[in-house]
Amino acid sequence: MTESRLQHRPLRHIWYLFCRFISVGTVAALYRLKTWGRENVPADGPLLVVCNHQSFFDPMLSQTWVKRPFYFVPRDTLLNVRFWGRLMASFYVIFIRQGQADIAAMKTIIESLKEGKAVCLYPEGTRTYDGRIDNIKPGFSLMSRRSGAPVLPVVIDGMFEAWPRTQKYPKRGRVGVMYGKPFSADQIKALGDEAFAEELTRTLRGMQADLRLKMGREPFEYQDP
């Protein structure tokens, strides 16, 4: 597993803050971004951030103006993309080799969490086809149990309408982001893998319904996970 060679350079945080201000500021202005629940984000310590996946802008939207940096987990093949690969490697990222077993990817994330980092994952694996949140798979809680990290649910809404995966370019719109209350490692352990996956799915969908109502949109209908 590889991380950016700039991970520990003294000026790296300044570079991160500059790029984040430009990127998040631009997206926030274009999409009239509103956020709820940022007070729910722990200021320090290990944190596993779990977010739904609506567009390529999700890393900027899930981080928004939260002070602590989120580490993202892109595949290492993106390093081969000229300019963008090098730019991405200069941020807070943990590159995962494409095609490697899931257990190897989880070990890297667990080690990062034990170091007190906040790692943001999109467990659906791919952008939504219809705006809805897919079922979270059992086994996801392993990373929390092994690291002691709480799990913070985050929901983005509005980017599916602005930039669905069937559309080549984004259009303007209104986007909201909601940060839920974190699940503690003890809660997750007590629930067990399958029950926690179901509870996390219900929580994300409930947050999405609340967020859509706040944004003046009709909530999606779901069957129980």
N, C-alpha and C positions, 0 to 999 in steps of 0.2 A: 504494500500500500504506500502511496506517495502523497506527500503534502507539499504545498508551495515552498520553494526555497527561500521565499521572503517571510516565512512564518514568524521568525523571531528577530527580524531586523528592527532596530529602534524606530526608524521612520515609517515602519509599515502601518502602524495604527493611524498616523496622520494621513497617509495615502488612502487608507480605508475610509476614514471620516470624510475626506474630500470627495471621493467617488460616490460614497453613499449619499452625501448631501445633494450632489448633482443628479444622481439617478432617481432617488426617492423623491426629491423635490420636483423633478420633471414629471414623473408618473403621478404624483399627488396633485399637481396643477392640472394635468391633462384629464384626470378622472375624478376631480373634485373629491378627493379621498377623505373619508371620515373613519375614525377608529373608536372602538369601545373596549374597555377592559384592560388598558395597558398597565394599570396598577396590579393586575394579576401576575405579571411577569416577575419572577424572582430576580433580584439585583445581582446575585452571584450564586456560585455552586453549580453542580451538574444539573443540566436541564435538557430534556428531550422534547423538542417542539414538533407537534404533529399537525400538519396543515393539509387542507384539501387542495386539489390541483386543477386550476382553471385555465392558466395561460403561461406563456414564457416570462411574463412579468412577475410571477408569483414570488420569487426570492426577494425582490424589492418590496413587494406588498406585504409579505409575511413579516419582514423585519421592520418596516415603516420607521417610526422615530424611537423605537425601543433603544435605550442607551447601550446595553451590552451587545456585543456582536454575536450573530448567529453563524455557526459553521454549516456550510451546505455540502452535499455529497454528490457531486457530478461524476459521470463516468470519465475515465482517464483518456478515452479516445478524443474528447473535446480538446485536449492539449495539442492535437494535430491540426486544429483549425487555425490557420494563419491569423495573427493579430488577436482574435478573440480568445484563443487558447492561452496565450501569454498573459492577456489582460485578466482572464478568469483566475489564473494561477497566482496572481498578485493579491487576491482577496483571501478571506478566511474560508478555506475549502479543504476538504479531505477527499482526494481523488480515489475512486474505487475502480479497479481493473474490470473492464467489461467482460462478462461471461464467467467471472469467478464465482465459486459457490457462495451462497448467501451467508454461510457460517463465517467465512473469511471477512465479508463486509461487516457483519455484526461485531466481530472482534475489534476491528478498527474503531468503530463507533463507540463501543464499550470503553476502550482505552481512553478515547478522547473525553468521554463523560467523566471517567474517574479523575481526569486532570482538571475537572471543574468547568469544562466548556459547555456551551449551549449548542446543541446539534439539531438542525431543522431537517425533517424528513417529510416526504410526500408519499405516504404508504399506498395510495391508489396506484402508484407506479407510472401512470400516464395521465395526460389531460382528459378531463371529463368530455364525454360525447353529448351530454344533454343537460349539464349544469348540476346534476345530482351528485351526491357523495356516495361512493361505492362502499360495500362492506369492508371493514378492517379485518385482515386475516389474523387468526390465532397465532401465537408465537411472537407477536410484536412486543409483548411485555417482557420478553427475555432480556432485552437491553436495559430496561429499568431495573429488573431484579438483580442483574449482575453488577450494575454500577451504582445502585441506590438513587438514581436520578428520578425526580418527579416528571410526569408527562403533562405538558401544557397543550391543550387543544386550541387550535387557531382556525378560523374560517374566513375565507375571502369570498365576497359575492359581488357580481357585476361584471367581472372580466369575461365570463362566458358569453354574456350578451354583447360585449364590446369586441371580443376577439375569439370566437369559437374556432376549434381546430380545423374546421372546414373552410375558414376564411384566411386568405393569404396575408392580409395586412390588418392591423388593428384600427378601430374607429373610436371616436370619443364616446364617453359614457360616464356613469357614476359608479363608484366602487366603495364598498365598505369592508372593513376588517374588524373582526371581533376576537379578543383574547379571553378564553374561558378560565375558570379556576383550575389550577393544576391538580392532578391525581398524585397523591404521595406514593412512594415506593411501597409502603406498608399496605395501603389500600389495594394496590395492584397485586401484591403478593397474596392478600387475603381472597381476592376475587378469583384468581387463577387465570390461565391464558384465555380460554374460550369466553368466560363470563366478562373478562375485562375487554376483550375485542368487541363484544356485543354492546357493553356499556359505553365504550369510546365511540362506537358508531352512532349510538343513540344520542350521545352528547353533541357530537359534531353536527348531526342533522337537526337537533333541537336548536343549536346555536345558529345554524343557517336559516331556520324558519324565523327566529327572532330577528336576525339581521335583515332578512328580506322584508319583514314587516316594517322595520325601522327605515328602510330605504324606499318604502312605498311599493313593494313588489309582492306578488302572490307567492306564498310558500309552496314548495314542492310537496307532492304526496309520496309517501314511502310505505312499504310494508315493513313490519318489524324485522330487524336483522336476524 
